[in-house]
Amino acid sequence: MSVPYYSVFGHPIAHSLSPRLHALFATQARIALDYVAIDAAPADFERSLRSFFDAGGRGANVTLPHKAAAFALAEVRSPTARRLGVANVLTRLADGRLEADSNDGAGMLADLTRCGVDAHGQEVLLLGAGGAARAAAFALLDAGVARLTVANRTLERAQALVDALATPVKASALHWNDLDDAPAFDLIINATSAGVQHATLALPVSLANTDTVAYDLSYGAAAKPFVGWAQRTGCKAAFDGLGMLFETAAASFERWHGARPDVEAALQSLLSAGRHPPDAAHRC
């Protein structure tokens, strides 16, 4: 069996399209590589990750629920990773040290732009306060949103994220149970793991109106509950995070191989080949 030099770590991870994406990018760049998905429970993540790199691994993408742990295990951290305290890309440097980086926020903004969504000046609701939400929150503030409300089932976690943003005028925390009293937002971003974990995502219809855009950081079946809610409530548009996945994968590929993939060509190739569920709601 060949050594998996590149990988994506998560739990669960069987649904991941990352191996297909990197195969598409490798074809574009005319290079050969091995890229696999590795399922590691939180208790096994460090051991599994170290075993991967000890066996010759050169780079790894990291998704739920390991982004904070990935950051903690790295010896070198990019400015973006240090700012967020989480990482979704690990790279083995020439001297053997692990470098942590995060390209989630940039990938989300690039995909929103592709979908015709400008976050600047918008009233934004961010659902969730985990690693993915942290990357989204900082990126949204950098994009110039008018105000960011972070909602979470544990208010303390939402407040901790708002405190980390250090922008009290633009950001505020909200307990999930208080969403019923919140007004409609221009942009709602779902950064929870509810869809991946097959959990219920109950949201009041008052959060959205016909001018609202809904965006899920997940894609495919994991995004269906939130995207379905957005469509039923009459949102102007609803998107899953397939394009974000492509953007972050492309940035990782470029970091490791020095070649920037053609994201649009790869996205269209996957969609035309029927390799992504037709109900995924990525309709940009």
N, C-alpha and C positions, 0 to 999 in steps of 0.2 A: 504493500500500500504506500502511495506517495505521501511525502510529508506535507501537511496543510500549512503552507507558508503564510497564508493570510486567512482571516476568519472574522466571523461576527459572533459575539458572545451575548446571550440573553437568557431569559427564563420567563415564559416559554419562547422558543425561537424557531420551531418547525415551520411557521408561517412565513418566515423571512424571505424576501425577494433579493436580498443582498448578494447571495452567490450568483444569481442570474445576471444581476446588474454588472458585477465585476467581470463576468464572462463576456458580456456584451462590450464592455469597455476594453477588455483585453483583445478582443477581435478587432476593434477599431484601431488599437495601437499596434496590432500585429506582434503581440508578445504572448508567451505562455505563462500561466500561473495556476496555482492551486488555491482555491478559496472555499472554505466550508463554514457551515453553521455549527456552533458548539453550544449545547444547552447545559447551563451550569446554575444550579440552585445557589442562592446567596451564600450558604455555608460552604459551598465547594468552589466559589468563584476564584479566590486567590490561588488555591492549589491548581485548579484547572488552567488558569491563565499562565502561571509560572511553568507548568508542564508544557504548554503550547510553545512558549518562547524558548524554553530549554531544548525543545525538539527541533528548533530551527525556525520558528515563527518570526516573521519580519514585521508584521503589522496586524492590528486587530481593530475592528469596529466594536463598539460596546453600546448596547441598548438596555431597556428596562430589565431588571431593576439595579443595574450595576454601575451607573455612571459616577456616583459619588465614590464608590470603592475603587474604580479605575483611576480616578484622580488621586486618591490616597496612596495607591501602589506605585505611582510613577516617581522617578527621581528627578525628572526635568518637566517643567510645566510651562506651556505657552502663556503669554499675557492674558489671552481670552480665558483659558482654563483656570488661571489663578483668580481672575475676576469672578468667575462663576462658582468655583469650587467643585465642578463636575467635569467629566470628559467623556467624549464618545469616540475618540480616536487614540490609539496607542501605537507608537512606532518604536522599534528597536533601533537605537542609534549605533553608529560605527563602534563606539566605545563600550557597547553592551548595555548602556542605561536605557530605561524606558521613558519616552517622552509622551506627555498627555496634552491633548488639544481638544477643543470643542468647535465644531462647525455647524451645530444644530441651528443656532440663531440666524446665521448668515444664510443657511439653506432654506429656512422658513421664509425669510424676507424675499429671497430670490424667487421662490415659488409663488408667493403672494403677488409679486410683480408680474409674473407670467400669467397669473389669473386676472390681472387687471385691477388688483386691490392695492391701494396706497394707504398705509397705516397712518401717515402723517395727519395730525389734527383730529384723529378719530377718538371716540369714547370706546374703550376696549375692555371687555370682560375676559379674564384669563381663568379658566377652570383648572384647578390643581396647583400644587406647590412643590412638586418633586423636581428631579434633575432636569427633565424636559421643560418644565415650567420655568425654571430658573433661566435657562438659555433663551427661551421665548421672551421672558420679561425684560431682560437686559436689551435684547435686540429691538423690542418694541419701543422702549424708551429712547434708544439710539435713533430710531426711525422718526421720532418726534410726535408720538401720540399725545393727544390732549390730556387724557387721563387714563390710568390703568387701575382696574379693580381686580384684585386677586381673591378668588373664592375657593375655599377648601373646607372639607368636613372637620378638620382640626384647625380651629382659628389660630392657634399658636404657630402652626407651620406657615400659614398664610402671612401672619404678621412678621415672622422671621424673614420671609422672602422680601416683603415690603421694606423692612429695616435694612436689609442687605442692599437694596436698590438706592438707599440714601437720598430719595427724592420725595419727601413727605407731601409736597404740594401736588405732585402728579400721580402718586400711587397710594392705594388704601387697601386694607384687608377686610374680608367679609366672610362670615360663617355661612356655610352652605344652606343652613336652615333659614337664613335671612334673604335668600334670593327672591322669595315671593314679594318682598317689598322693594326690590331694586327696579329701576326704570329700564327701558329698552336701550340697547347698546348698538353702536355702529358696527362693531366687529366683535365676534365671540370666538375665542380660540379654546378648544378642548385639549388640555395637556394631561388629562387624567389617564390612568391605566384601565379604566372601567371596561372599555371595549376589548382590550387584550385579555383581561381577566374574566370576561363574560359576565360582568356585573351590571346591575341596573343603573341607568343614568337618568334620574328623574329631574326634569327641569321645568320651571313654570313658563308658560307661553308668553308671559308679559315681558320676558327678557328680549324679545325680538319683535321687529315689525317689518314692513315691506322694504325698508332701506337697509336692513341688517345683512351682513355677510357672515357666514359661519365657516370655520376652518378647523379640521381635526388633524392633529399631528400624526395620528395613526392612519393606516390605509387599509383598503379592502374590507373584509368582514369586521375587523376591529373598529372601523369608523362608521359602520352602518347605523348603530343606535343613535349616535349624535347627528349624523347627516340626515337620517330619517326624521328626527325631531325637528331639525331646521327646515326641512321641506314641508312638513306638516304644519308648521307655524307660519308659513308664508314668507320665509326669508328671501331676500333678493337673489342670493346665490349660496350654495353650500359645496365645499370642496373637502376631499380627503387629502392626506399628506403624501401621496405617491410622488408628486413632483419634488417635495422636500427630501424624500428618501433619495431620489436621483441626484439632487444637488449635493447632499452630504456625501453620498457615495463617490461622486465625481471628484469632490474636493479631497477625499481620502486617497483616491486612486492617483490624483496628481501629486499629492504629498509623497506617496510611495514610489511612483514610477516616473515622475517628471513630465508627464503628458496629460494635458487637459482633455477629457473625453467630450464628445459632442452629445450633450445631455438631451437636446430635443430629438436628435436622430435615434438615440437609444430608447427614449420614452415612446416615440411613435412605433419603433420596432416591436417593443413589448406589447403595446396595445393592439397593433395590427395582427400580431401573432396569437392574440387571444390568451396571453399568459397572465392577464390581470382580470379579475372578475368584472363583468359588465356592469354590475351594480355598485361599483366602487365609488361612484359620484365624483370622480375627478374629471370635471367637465370643462376645464379651461380650454 
